[in-house]
């Protein structure tokens, strides 16, 4: 199944809003770190419901916002969630970004980068559209060190790339980015039930769930274009 087909189904089922709710716990902290100034142009790779663009417009006064998704249904839903004319939603894949070179100040991506069919090509594409000094904030929960994410591939028909922290840094540098920072953002808000509530359907014990959300959390890698 293609990325488009997979996520068209998700959008039709309303799962885009569910993703927004789950991701927001850590995404909001990554967004708050972005050095977006008033009027800056921002690009959201794998935009889903478009929540990141709405947040950057509301909290930082971002100017033009472009959200790209491989799913027409996702983009259609995202458009319906805002009447902000400064936000546009684009349909396309991550291998050929439909934006001019040196046209974007900052890029954000949450739980989407690993769907790129050729991530080693996507990174130079992002470097191409970014202006000098522009940043790419890449947030993922599916990565090598997060052992609790390894089974996710079994639940989705789209091939996913599972890199380690070091592989992200290496790939960013090969694409021409300086790696400004890399760390994990813990999810402090998701409710972790009392010991008496375990085991659950997805967790064998409470310690695993605590480790997944409080320790591993979301891996954030920040690249800067020289």
C-alpha positions as CSV (number, residue, x, y, z in Angstrom):
1,X,0.0,0.0,0.0
2,X,1.2,3.5,-0.8
3,X,1.6,6.3,1.7
4,X,-1.3,8.1,0.0
5,X,-3.6,5.1,0.2
6,X,-2.7,4.4,3.8
7,X,-3.2,7.9,5.1
8,X,-6.3,8.6,2.9
9,X,-7.9,5.8,4.9
10,X,-6.7,7.3,8.2
11,X,-8.1,10.7,7.3
12,X,-11.4,9.2,6.2
13,X,-11.7,7.6,9.6
14,X,-10.9,10.8,11.4
15,X,-7.6,9.5,12.8
16,X,-5.8,12.7,11.9
17,X,-7.3,14.4,14.9
18,X,-6.3,11.5,17.1
19,X,-2.7,11.8,15.9
20,X,-2.8,15.5,16.7
21,X,-4.0,14.9,20.2
22,X,-1.3,12.3,20.9
23,X,1.6,14.2,19.3
24,X,0.8,17.5,20.8
25,X,2.2,16.4,24.2
26,X,5.7,16.6,22.9
27,X,5.3,18.5,19.6
28,X,4.3,21.7,21.5
29,X,7.7,21.7,23.2
30,X,9.6,21.3,19.9
31,X,7.5,24.0,18.3
32,X,8.2,26.4,21.3
33,X,12.0,25.9,20.7
34,X,11.8,27.0,17.0
35,X,13.4,30.4,16.4
36,X,10.5,31.6,14.3
37,X,10.2,35.3,14.1
38,X,7.2,37.3,13.0
39,X,6.6,37.0,9.3
40,X,8.9,34.0,8.8
41,X,7.9,31.4,6.2
42,X,7.4,27.9,7.7
43,X,7.0,24.5,6.1
44,X,5.4,21.5,7.7
45,X,6.6,18.1,6.2
46,X,3.9,15.5,6.7
47,X,1.4,18.1,8.0
48,X,-1.5,15.8,8.9
49,X,-4.2,17.9,10.4
50,X,-2.1,21.1,10.1
51,X,-1.9,21.7,13.8
52,X,1.8,22.7,13.8
53,X,1.2,25.5,11.3
54,X,-1.8,26.8,13.2
55,X,0.3,26.8,16.4
56,X,3.2,28.7,14.8
57,X,0.9,31.3,13.4
58,X,-0.9,31.7,16.7
59,X,2.1,31.7,19.1
60,X,5.0,33.1,17.1
61,X,3.3,35.2,14.4
62,X,4.7,33.1,11.5
63,X,3.9,34.5,8.1
64,X,3.2,32.1,5.2
65,X,2.8,28.5,6.2
66,X,2.9,25.6,3.8
67,X,1.9,22.1,4.9
68,X,2.7,19.1,2.6
69,X,1.1,15.7,2.9
70,X,1.1,12.7,0.7
71,X,-2.5,12.1,1.3
72,X,-5.1,14.3,-0.5
73,X,-7.7,13.4,2.2
74,X,-5.3,14.6,5.0
75,X,-4.7,17.9,3.1
76,X,-8.5,18.3,2.5
77,X,-9.2,17.8,6.2
78,X,-6.4,20.1,7.3
79,X,-7.8,22.9,5.0
80,X,-11.2,22.5,6.7
81,X,-9.8,23.0,10.1
82,X,-8.7,26.6,9.5
83,X,-9.9,29.6,7.6
84,X,-6.5,31.2,7.8
85,X,-5.6,32.4,4.2
86,X,-1.9,32.5,5.1
87,X,-1.8,28.7,5.4
88,X,-1.7,26.6,2.3
89,X,-1.8,22.8,2.0
90,X,0.1,20.9,-0.7
91,X,-0.1,17.3,-1.9
92,X,3.1,15.6,-2.8
93,X,5.8,13.2,-1.8
94,X,8.9,14.0,0.2
95,X,11.3,13.4,-2.7
96,X,10.5,16.5,-4.7
97,X,9.3,19.4,-2.7
98,X,7.1,21.8,-4.6
99,X,8.8,25.0,-3.3
100,X,11.5,27.2,-4.7
101,X,15.1,27.1,-3.4
102,X,15.9,29.5,-0.5
103,X,12.2,30.2,0.0
104,X,11.6,28.9,3.6
105,X,12.9,30.1,6.9
106,X,12.0,27.0,9.1
107,X,10.8,23.4,8.6
108,X,9.0,21.3,11.1
109,X,8.2,17.6,10.9
110,X,6.5,15.5,13.6
111,X,6.2,11.7,13.2
112,X,6.5,11.8,9.4
113,X,10.1,11.9,8.3
114,X,10.5,8.2,8.5
115,X,7.9,7.7,5.8
116,X,10.2,9.2,3.2
117,X,10.9,6.6,0.5
118,X,14.4,8.0,0.2
119,X,15.3,10.0,3.3
120,X,18.9,10.6,2.0
121,X,17.3,12.5,-0.8
122,X,14.6,14.3,1.3
123,X,17.2,15.9,3.5
124,X,19.0,17.7,0.7
125,X,15.6,18.8,-0.7
126,X,14.9,20.4,2.7
127,X,18.3,22.0,2.7
128,X,17.5,23.3,-0.8
129,X,14.3,25.1,0.1
130,X,15.7,26.6,3.3
131,X,17.4,30.0,3.4
132,X,20.8,30.3,4.9
133,X,20.4,30.1,8.7
134,X,17.1,28.2,8.3
135,X,16.3,25.3,10.6
136,X,14.8,21.9,10.3
137,X,13.2,20.6,13.5
138,X,12.7,16.8,13.0
139,X,10.7,15.0,15.7
140,X,10.2,11.2,15.7
141,X,9.0,8.6,18.1
142,X,10.0,5.7,15.8
143,X,13.8,5.4,16.2
144,X,16.3,2.8,17.0
145,X,16.9,3.5,20.7
146,X,13.2,3.5,21.4
147,X,12.8,-0.3,21.6
148,X,9.1,0.1,22.3
149,X,8.6,1.5,18.8
150,X,10.2,-1.3,16.9
151,X,6.9,-3.3,16.5
152,X,5.1,-0.3,14.8
153,X,6.2,-1.4,11.4
154,X,4.0,-4.5,11.8
155,X,0.9,-2.3,12.1
156,X,1.3,-0.3,8.9
157,X,1.7,-1.3,5.3
158,X,4.1,1.6,4.4
159,X,7.8,1.0,4.7
160,X,9.3,3.0,7.5
161,X,12.9,4.1,8.1
162,X,14.2,3.4,11.7
163,X,17.4,5.3,12.3
164,X,19.4,5.7,15.5
165,X,20.3,9.0,17.0
166,X,23.8,8.8,15.4
167,X,22.3,7.9,12.0
168,X,20.1,11.0,12.1
169,X,23.1,13.2,12.9
170,X,25.2,11.6,10.2
171,X,22.5,11.9,7.6
172,X,21.8,15.6,8.5
173,X,25.5,16.4,8.1
174,X,25.8,14.6,4.8
175,X,22.9,16.7,3.5
176,X,24.7,19.9,4.4
177,X,23.1,20.7,7.8
178,X,24.9,21.6,10.9
179,X,23.4,19.6,13.8
180,X,22.6,22.2,16.4
181,X,21.0,19.9,19.0
182,X,19.6,16.5,19.5
183,X,17.7,15.3,22.6
184,X,14.6,13.5,23.8
185,X,11.5,15.3,24.8
186,X,9.6,13.2,27.4
187,X,5.9,12.9,27.4
188,X,4.9,14.1,30.9
189,X,1.2,14.4,30.1
190,X,0.0,11.0,28.9
191,X,-1.8,9.2,31.7
192,X,0.1,6.1,33.0
193,X,-2.3,3.9,35.0
194,X,-1.6,2.6,38.4
195,X,0.2,-0.7,38.8
196,X,-3.1,-2.5,39.4
197,X,-4.3,-1.7,35.9
198,X,-1.5,-3.7,34.2
199,X,-1.0,-5.7,32.1
200,X,-2.9,-3.9,29.3
201,X,-3.4,-4.8,25.7
202,X,-0.2,-3.2,24.6
203,X,2.1,-3.1,27.6
204,X,3.3,-6.0,29.7
205,X,4.0,-3.9,32.8
206,X,3.9,-0.3,34.0
207,X,7.7,0.1,33.9
208,X,7.7,-0.4,30.1
209,X,5.1,2.3,29.6
210,X,6.9,4.7,31.9
211,X,10.1,4.1,30.0
212,X,8.5,4.6,26.6
213,X,6.9,7.9,27.5
214,X,8.9,9.4,30.3
215,X,12.4,8.3,29.2
216,X,12.5,7.7,25.5
217,X,9.8,10.2,24.5
218,X,10.2,12.0,21.2
219,X,13.6,12.3,19.5
220,X,14.3,15.8,18.3
221,X,17.1,16.5,15.9
222,X,17.7,20.1,14.8
223,X,19.6,20.9,11.7
224,X,20.7,24.4,10.6
225,X,21.6,25.4,7.0
226,X,24.9,27.2,6.9
